[in-house]
Amino acid sequence: MNSMTSKERMLTSLRGGKPDHIPCSFMAFFNLHQQCPSEGEFLAKQVEMGLDAYAQVGYLEPSLHPEASEKTWTTREGKATIFHRRIDTPKGPLTQQVVQEEGWPQEGDFWRFNDWIVPRCREMLVKPEQDLEKLPYLLGPFDKEHIRALRESAKAARAMADHHQVLLAGGWSSGNSLRGRGDDGVMGADAMAWLSGYEDIMVLSLTQPEIIREYARIIHEWNLKQLEIYLDVCDAELIIRRAWYETTEFWTPAAYRTILAPFLKREVDLVHQAGRLLGLITTSAFLPILDDILDTGIDVLIGLDPEEGKGTNLVDVKARFRAKGRALWGGVSGAITVEQGTREETEQAVQRALDTLGPDGGFILSPVDNVRVDTPGTWDNTRALIEAWKRGR
C-alpha cells in the first residue's frame, strides 16, 4: 500500500524531498480535458488512471480600469476578416487589428491575452515607446464580481481536492483556453508577447532597456494584485506562474537578470510569506539563466523538456536544482515523444527521466508541456507513459 496520499507525495516532491515514490502529474492534459464536461470529471478520470493529479481553483478574469472602455468590431478586406479593438483611456486610445486565420478570432473569442494573437496581428495593442502610460488602464483593478466568482470556484475545487486527497493549485489554469477563455493568469513578460509582439520588445530591451523595465514593472504591479487575490480567496498549496516567454529565446541573460528576475523574486517572496509554494512554467532555452531563476527562490520549475528544451541538459539541471533543494516537474516531451514517437520510445524516455531526475527526490514526472493530439497513437503512448512510470517509479 502507498504510505502517502497523492497530496502528501506531491508536496514532499515540491519541497525537494523524497516521497514514497516518484509522482506523475500531467502539467496539462488537453486531449483528456476536452472529453470531460466538468473539472470534477477531469480530475476524477486522472485519479482513476493512477496519476497524482491536481485540482485547479479556477480563473480570475482580468478587468479594465473603470475609466477605460473597450469596443471591438470587424471589417472586410477582400476575403479577409479584420478584427479591430479600441480601448479608450484617459491617456488616449489603444488600438489593435488582428486578421482572422484558420477560424480565429471569432465573435466572443477575441481575448486580449492569447497566443494566437501574435502571428495574426497587423497592429499590436500596446506600442511600448508611446503607450506605457495607458497600460495601467488595460490592467485595471480586478472586478469584485470576478473575485467573488473565483472564491466560489476555489471553494468547489477545495472540496474536490480533499475528496480525492490531491494537491490544490492556483494562479494559472491549463483549461482556460479550452473552455473558451484567454491564456491569462499570473504572469510576467508573457503579457508583453500578446500585447506588443516580441520583435519590438527584444530590440528595446537592448537599445532602450528603461522602457522595457517600466513595462515589466507595470505588469509586475498588476501581477502582485493577482497574487494577493489568489492568496486571499483560496488556500491552494501551489501558485503557478507562467513564464513561457521569459527565456533566452527572447531575452539576453543580462536583460533577464536586470529586468525580469528582480520582479519575479518579489512575487516569489510574497507567495512564500503566505506559506505557499511557487511553481514557474518555462519550457525551453533557460539553461543560460538557470542560476538567476534559482536565485529568485522558486520552488519548482515546471516544464523540463529533454527534446524541445533547446540545450536542456537533464544531468546538469538536476544537479543544480538538487544543490538548492528545489524541485523539477516534467522530463518527457509531450509533442515529440508522446504525440509523435513510438511506444518503445515513450517507455525509454520515461525510464531515462526517472533514472536521471528521480534519484534523491524533488521530481514530478510529466509530459511537457501538454498532450493535445487526440489520436489512437497518442493515447497508446499516453498509456505507455503511465505504465512505464508505474513500473519504474
C-alpha positions, 0 to 999 in steps of 0.5 A: 500500500502507498504510505502517502496520499497523492497530496502528501507525495506531491508536496514532499516532491515540491519541497525537494524531498523524497516521497514514497515514490516518484509522482506523475502529474500531467502539467496539462492534459488537453486531449483528456480535458476536452472529453470531460464536461466538468473539472470534477470529471477531469480530475476524477478520470486522472485519479482513476488512471493512477496519476497524482493529479491536481485540482485547479481553483479556477480563473480570475478574469482580468478587468479594465480600469473603470475609466477605460472602455473597450469596443471591438468590431470587424471589417472586410478586406477582400476575403479577409476578416479584420478584427479591430479593438479600441480601448479608450483611456484617459491617456488616449486610445489603444488600438489593435487589428488582428486578421482572422486565420484558420477560424480565429478570432471569432465573435466572443473569442477575441481575448486580449491575452492569447497566443494566437494573437501574435502571428495574426496581428497587423497592429499590436495593442500596446506600442511600448515607446508611446503607450506605457502610460495607458497600460495601467488602464488595460490592467485595471483593478480586478472586478469584485464580481470576478473575485467573488466568482473565483472564491466560489470556484476555489471553494468547489475545487477545495472540496474536490481536492480533499475528496480525492486527497490531491494537491490544490493549485492556483494562479494559472489554469491549463483549461482556460483556453479550452473552455473558451477563455484567454491564456491569462493568469499570473504572469510576467513578460508573457503579457508583453508577447500578446500585447506588443509582439516580441520583435519590438520588445527584444530590440528595446530591451537592448537599445532602450532597456528603461522602457522595457523595465517600466513595462515589466514593472507595470505588469509586475504591479498588476501581477502582485494584485493577482497574487494577493487575490489568489492568496486571499480567496483560496488556500491552494498549496501551489501558485503557478506562474507562467513564464513561457516567454521569459527565456533566452529565446527572447531575452539576453541573460543580462536583460533577464537578470536586470529586468525580469528576475528582480520582479519575479523574486518579489512575487516569489517572496510574497507567495512564500510569506503566505506559506505557499509554494511557487511553481514557474512554467518555462519550457525551453532555452533557460539553461543560460539563466538557470542560476538567476531563476534559482536565485529568485527562490522558486520552488519548482520549475515546471516544464523540463523538456529533454527534446524541445528544451533547446540545450536542456541538459537533464544531468546538469539541471538536476544537479543544480536544482538538487544543490538548492533543494528545489524541485523539477516537474516534467522530463518527457516531451509531450509533442515529440515523444508522446504525440509523435514517437513510438511506444518503445520510445515513450517507455525509454524516455520515461525510464531515462527521466526517472533514472536521471531526475528521480534519484534523491527526490524533488521530481514530478514526472510529466509530459511537457508541456501538454498532450493535445493530439487526440489520436489512437497513437497518442493515447497508446503512448499516453498509456505507455507513459503511465505504465512505464512510470508505474513500473519504474517509479 
